[in-house]
Amino acid sequence: MEPARAAAFSPPGWRQGYRLRLKRRRLLWRSLRSRHQLRSVVDRTGLIKPGDILGFVVLRNESARLPYFLQHYRALGVSQFLVVDNGSTDGSGAFLAGQLDVSLWQTEASYRAARFGLDWSSWLQMRYGHGHWCLTVDADELLIYDGFEHHDLPDLTAVLEDQAIPGFGALMLDLYPKGPLGTQSYVPGQDPCEVLPWFDTGPYRASRQAPLGNLWLQGGARERVFFADAAQRSPTLNKIPLMKWNRRYAYANSTHSILPPALNGLYEGPGGAQPAGVLLHTKFLPEIVSKSATEKQRQEHFHTPQDFDHYYDALAAAPVLWDESSHEYKGSGQLCTLGLMSNLTWD
């Protein structure tokens, strides 16, 4: 595929830099205040040790995904998970409370009003993540990288620290089945890649957005199927999910962008020079069809959720995402060969 590289990161001028510092302080203050919305259910943060890699997750009704999600990240070396359960009704909270490496908070407050959960996760990062490598992901995202089958996150972060790189970016790669959505079978604990083995190799396009200098990467399967006539509104596919955290950092828009703005230069998109991986996006498990109607009604996603009603309607209609150009996922080496993530050098 053609590399989706954007222009190099350009630091803001002093006036814009001052405004961004104020913005970062406002975001941190919001996060500090949001702690009052969280109720501690199980607090095992006293078990966190220096050097532990921490996972931060905000979720709702993800009981089907959680067993494999935790298995995947435990195998990669995440020591403790700090999870906010936003009003689950499917047993997710009880399941998480029983996991000995999970600290759990619950809230019924608005996900959208909390900057789509960022206020809550940012507070937990401020309180517990300072000085740790912190992984911030959704329950339907599985981080992989070159050689992840044999090298865990402590290996990866050692490589990054040797190069004085404080974070690791990734392309969010949509996985999907061959037939209509919702017609497959999935058992909790099963690898989602067995049910969703297909993906688009491209095209992907990238640009830099002012004033943060963050990447804006779009394209792939969801754009092809759902946003062919409105490509500028298709989902953003770049994230920086792994950071050596400092309590002065603040994600600005999911993990798509971060402050201070220089950190946005950590990810350059497919074909970029910086070390980068892929977030396997397992959104399209069979439950997506029934969940889409619920999420349309809740109006808790997207800045202008009514503009995406057609998207939920299309998902609820159980479309076929596969086409003749689809590729079957075969592992990290394949994605490196395709240029979707970078090759890494291991000692």
C-alpha positions as CSV (number, residue, x, y, z in Angstrom):
1,M,0.0,0.0,0.0
2,E,1.0,3.6,-0.4
3,P,2.3,5.2,2.8
4,A,-0.2,7.5,4.5
5,R,2.4,9.9,5.8
6,A,1.5,13.4,6.8
7,A,3.7,16.5,7.0
8,A,6.2,16.6,9.8
9,F,5.0,18.0,13.2
10,S,5.5,21.8,13.4
11,P,5.6,23.3,16.9
12,P,3.1,26.1,17.5
13,G,4.1,29.7,17.9
14,W,4.4,31.2,21.3
15,R,0.9,32.7,21.4
16,Q,-0.6,29.4,20.3
17,G,1.7,27.5,22.7
18,Y,0.4,29.6,25.6
19,R,-3.2,28.9,24.6
20,L,-2.5,25.2,24.5
21,R,-0.9,25.3,27.9
22,L,-4.1,26.9,29.2
23,K,-6.2,24.3,27.5
24,R,-4.1,21.5,29.0
25,R,-4.6,22.9,32.5
26,R,-8.3,23.2,31.9
27,L,-8.5,19.6,30.8
28,L,-6.5,18.5,33.9
29,W,-8.8,20.5,36.1
30,R,-11.9,18.9,34.5
31,S,-10.4,15.5,35.2
32,L,-9.6,16.4,38.8
33,R,-13.2,17.4,39.4
34,S,-14.6,14.3,37.6
35,R,-13.3,12.1,40.4
36,H,-16.4,13.0,42.4
37,Q,-18.4,11.1,39.7
38,L,-16.6,7.8,40.4
39,R,-17.5,5.3,43.0
40,S,-14.7,2.9,44.0
41,V,-15.9,-0.7,43.9
42,V,-12.6,-2.6,44.3
43,D,-9.4,-0.8,44.9
44,R,-6.2,-2.8,44.4
45,T,-4.0,0.1,43.4
46,G,-1.9,-0.6,46.5
47,L,-0.5,-3.6,44.6
48,I,1.0,-1.3,41.9
49,K,4.8,-1.6,42.0
50,P,7.4,0.7,40.4
51,G,7.9,-0.3,36.8
52,D,4.5,-1.9,36.4
53,I,2.7,-1.3,33.1
54,L,-0.8,-0.1,33.7
55,G,-3.9,-0.5,31.6
56,F,-6.7,2.2,31.7
57,V,-10.1,1.4,30.3
58,V,-13.6,3.0,30.3
59,L,-16.3,0.6,29.2
60,R,-20.0,-0.3,29.2
61,N,-21.5,-3.7,28.6
62,E,-18.5,-5.5,27.4
63,S,-18.9,-8.9,29.2
64,A,-18.4,-10.9,26.0
65,R,-15.1,-9.2,25.2
66,L,-13.5,-8.9,28.6
67,P,-12.2,-12.5,29.1
68,Y,-10.0,-12.4,26.0
69,F,-9.2,-8.7,26.4
70,L,-7.7,-9.3,29.8
71,Q,-5.9,-12.5,28.6
72,H,-4.4,-10.6,25.6
73,Y,-3.0,-7.8,27.8
74,R,-1.9,-10.0,30.6
75,A,0.1,-12.0,28.1
76,L,1.7,-8.7,26.9
77,G,2.7,-7.8,30.4
78,V,0.1,-5.4,31.8
79,S,0.3,-5.7,35.5
80,Q,-2.7,-3.8,36.7
81,F,-5.9,-2.7,35.1
82,L,-7.7,0.5,36.2
83,V,-11.3,0.3,34.8
84,V,-14.3,2.6,34.9
85,D,-17.6,0.9,34.3
86,N,-20.1,3.4,32.9
87,G,-23.4,1.8,34.0
88,S,-23.0,-1.8,32.6
89,T,-26.1,-4.0,32.9
90,D,-24.6,-7.2,31.5
91,G,-22.5,-8.4,34.4
92,S,-19.3,-6.6,33.3
93,G,-18.9,-5.0,36.7
94,A,-19.3,-8.2,38.7
95,F,-16.8,-10.0,36.4
96,L,-14.2,-7.2,36.7
97,A,-14.6,-7.0,40.5
98,G,-13.5,-10.7,40.7
99,Q,-10.3,-10.2,38.8
100,L,-7.3,-9.9,41.1
101,D,-5.4,-7.5,38.9
102,V,-8.3,-5.1,38.3
103,S,-9.2,-1.9,40.3
104,L,-12.8,-0.9,39.4
105,W,-14.8,2.3,39.6
106,Q,-18.4,2.8,38.6
107,T,-20.4,5.8,37.4
108,E,-23.8,6.5,35.9
109,A,-22.7,9.9,34.7
110,S,-22.8,10.9,31.0
111,Y,-20.0,9.4,29.0
112,R,-20.4,12.2,26.4
113,A,-20.3,14.9,29.1
114,A,-17.1,13.4,30.5
115,R,-15.4,14.0,27.1
116,F,-16.3,10.4,26.1
117,G,-14.8,9.0,29.3
118,L,-11.5,10.9,29.0
119,D,-12.1,13.0,32.2
120,W,-12.4,9.8,34.2
121,S,-9.4,7.9,32.8
122,S,-7.3,11.1,32.9
123,W,-8.0,11.4,36.6
124,L,-6.9,7.9,37.2
125,Q,-3.7,8.5,35.1
126,M,-2.9,11.6,37.2
127,R,-3.5,9.7,40.4
128,Y,-1.8,6.4,39.6
129,G,0.0,6.6,36.3
130,H,2.7,9.1,36.8
131,G,6.1,7.6,36.0
132,H,4.6,4.4,34.6
133,W,4.1,3.2,31.0
134,C,0.3,3.5,30.6
135,L,-1.8,1.8,28.0
136,T,-5.1,3.5,27.3
137,V,-7.5,1.4,25.1
138,D,-11.1,0.6,24.6
139,A,-12.4,-2.9,25.3
140,D,-12.6,-3.6,21.5
141,E,-9.0,-2.7,20.8
142,L,-6.1,-5.2,20.9
143,L,-2.6,-3.6,20.6
144,I,-0.1,-5.6,18.5
145,Y,3.3,-4.7,17.1
146,D,6.1,-6.3,15.2
147,G,7.1,-9.5,17.1
148,F,4.4,-9.2,19.8
149,E,4.0,-12.9,19.6
150,H,7.4,-13.3,21.3
151,H,8.2,-9.9,22.8
152,D,6.0,-8.4,25.6
153,L,5.4,-4.8,26.5
154,P,8.3,-4.6,28.9
155,D,10.5,-5.6,25.9
156,L,8.8,-2.9,23.8
157,T,9.1,-0.1,26.3
158,A,12.8,-1.0,26.9
159,V,13.3,-0.4,23.1
160,L,11.5,2.9,23.3
161,E,13.4,4.0,26.3
162,D,16.7,3.2,24.7
163,Q,15.7,5.5,21.9
164,A,14.3,8.2,24.3
165,I,10.8,7.8,22.8
166,P,8.1,8.4,25.4
167,G,5.2,6.9,23.5
168,F,4.0,4.5,20.8
169,G,1.4,5.2,18.2
170,A,-0.9,2.8,16.3
171,L,-3.3,2.5,13.3
172,M,-6.7,1.4,14.4
173,L,-7.4,-1.5,11.9
174,D,-11.0,-2.6,11.5
175,L,-11.5,-6.4,11.5
176,Y,-14.6,-7.9,10.1
177,P,-16.2,-11.2,9.0
178,K,-16.9,-12.5,5.5
179,G,-20.7,-12.7,5.8
180,P,-23.3,-10.3,7.0
181,L,-22.6,-8.8,10.4
182,G,-24.4,-10.5,13.3
183,T,-24.6,-13.9,11.7
184,Q,-21.4,-15.4,13.2
185,S,-21.0,-17.1,16.6
186,Y,-18.6,-15.8,19.3
187,V,-17.9,-17.4,22.7
188,P,-16.5,-15.2,25.5
189,G,-12.8,-16.0,25.8
190,Q,-12.4,-16.8,22.1
191,D,-9.8,-14.8,20.1
192,P,-11.9,-12.3,18.1
193,C,-9.6,-12.7,15.2
194,E,-11.0,-16.1,14.6
195,V,-14.5,-14.5,14.0
196,L,-13.2,-11.3,12.4
197,P,-10.2,-12.4,10.2
198,W,-10.5,-9.8,7.4
199,F,-9.3,-6.2,7.0
200,D,-8.6,-3.5,4.4
201,T,-5.0,-2.8,3.5
202,G,-6.0,0.8,2.4
203,P,-6.3,3.3,1.1
204,Y,-5.4,5.5,4.1
205,R,-4.7,9.2,4.0
206,A,-3.1,11.4,6.6
207,S,-2.8,15.1,7.4
208,R,-1.8,17.2,10.4
209,Q,-4.4,19.3,12.2
210,A,-3.9,22.7,13.7
211,P,-3.3,23.8,16.4
212,L,-2.2,20.6,18.2
213,G,-0.3,19.2,15.2
214,N,-2.0,15.8,15.7
215,L,-2.3,13.3,12.9
216,W,-5.7,12.8,11.2
217,L,-5.7,9.4,9.6
218,Q,-8.8,8.1,7.7
219,G,-9.8,5.5,5.3
220,G,-10.2,1.7,5.4
221,A,-13.3,-0.5,5.7
222,R,-15.7,1.8,7.6
223,E,-15.1,4.6,5.2
224,R,-15.5,2.3,2.2
225,V,-18.8,0.9,3.5
226,F,-20.4,3.6,5.6
227,F,-18.9,6.9,4.5
228,A,-18.2,6.6,0.8
229,D,-20.2,9.8,0.1
230,A,-18.9,11.7,3.2
231,A,-15.3,10.7,3.5
232,Q,-14.4,13.7,5.7
233,R,-16.8,12.3,8.4
234,S,-15.3,8.8,8.5
235,P,-13.7,7.6,11.7
236,T,-10.3,8.8,12.8
237,L,-7.9,5.8,12.8
238,N,-4.7,7.1,14.5
239,K,-4.1,6.7,18.2
240,I,-1.2,7.0,20.7
241,P,-2.3,4.4,23.2
242,L,0.9,3.7,25.0
243,M,2.7,6.5,26.9
244,K,5.3,6.9,29.6
245,W,2.9,8.9,31.7
246,N,3.5,12.3,33.3
247,R,0.7,13.8,35.4
248,R,1.0,17.0,33.3
249,Y,0.0,15.1,30.2
250,A,-3.6,15.2,28.9
251,Y,-5.3,13.4,26.1
252,A,-7.3,15.9,24.2
253,N,-9.6,13.8,21.9
254,S,-9.7,10.1,22.9
255,T,-6.1,8.9,22.3
256,H,-6.1,10.6,18.9
257,S,-4.4,13.7,20.2
258,I,-2.5,14.7,23.3
259,L,-1.0,17.7,25.1
260,P,1.8,19.0,25.3
261,P,1.5,19.1,21.4
262,A,5.0,17.9,20.7
263,L,3.9,14.4,21.8
264,N,1.6,14.3,18.7
265,G,4.7,13.9,16.6
266,L,5.2,10.4,18.1
267,Y,3.0,8.9,15.4
268,E,3.4,9.6,11.7
269,G,0.9,7.0,10.3
270,P,1.6,3.9,8.1
271,G,5.0,4.3,6.5
272,G,6.3,6.7,9.1
273,A,9.7,6.6,10.6
274,Q,8.7,6.4,14.3
275,P,8.1,2.9,15.9
276,A,4.4,2.1,15.6
277,G,1.9,-0.7,15.9
278,V,-1.7,-1.6,15.2
279,L,-4.8,-1.6,17.3
280,L,-6.9,-4.6,16.1
281,H,-10.4,-3.1,16.2
282,T,-12.9,-5.9,17.1
283,K,-16.0,-3.7,17.0
284,F,-17.8,-6.0,14.5
285,L,-18.4,-9.0,16.7
286,P,-21.9,-10.4,16.3
287,E,-23.4,-8.3,19.0
288,I,-22.8,-5.1,17.0
289,V,-26.2,-5.4,15.3
290,S,-28.2,-5.3,18.5
291,K,-25.9,-2.8,20.2
292,S,-26.2,-0.3,17.3
293,A,-29.9,0.3,18.0
294,T,-29.1,0.8,21.7
295,E,-26.3,3.3,21.0
296,K,-28.3,5.3,18.5
297,Q,-30.9,5.7,21.2
298,R,-28.4,6.7,24.0
299,Q,-26.8,9.4,21.8
300,E,-23.6,9.2,23.9
301,H,-21.1,8.8,21.1
302,F,-19.8,11.5,18.6
303,H,-19.8,15.2,19.2
304,T,-22.9,15.6,17.0
305,P,-24.5,12.1,17.5
306,Q,-27.6,12.8,15.4
307,D,-25.4,13.2,12.4
308,F,-24.4,9.5,12.7
309,D,-27.9,8.0,13.0
310,H,-27.5,6.7,9.5
311,Y,-24.3,4.9,10.6
312,Y,-26.2,3.1,13.4
313,D,-29.1,2.3,11.0
314,A,-26.6,0.8,8.5
315,L,-25.0,-1.4,11.2
316,A,-28.4,-2.6,12.5
317,A,-29.2,-3.7,8.9
318,A,-26.4,-6.3,9.2
319,P,-24.3,-5.3,6.1
320,V,-21.4,-7.2,4.5
321,L,-18.1,-5.4,4.9
322,W,-16.0,-8.0,3.1
323,D,-15.2,-7.5,-0.6
324,E,-12.8,-9.0,-3.1
325,S,-10.0,-6.6,-2.0
326,S,-10.1,-7.8,1.6
327,H,-7.1,-9.5,3.2
328,E,-7.1,-12.2,5.8
329,Y,-5.1,-11.4,9.0
330,K,-2.0,-13.6,9.4
331,G,0.0,-11.9,12.2
332,S,2.3,-9.1,12.9
333,G,4.8,-9.9,10.1
334,Q,2.1,-9.6,7.5
335,L,1.1,-6.1,8.7
336,C,4.8,-5.0,8.7
337,T,5.1,-6.2,5.1
338,L,2.0,-4.3,4.1
339,G,3.5,-1.2,5.7
340,L,0.6,-0.8,8.2
341,M,3.1,-0.8,11.1
342,S,6.9,-0.6,11.6
343,N,9.5,-3.2,11.9
344,L,11.2,-3.2,15.3
345,T,14.8,-4.1,16.2
346,W,15.0,-6.4,19.2
347,D,18.2,-7.1,21.1
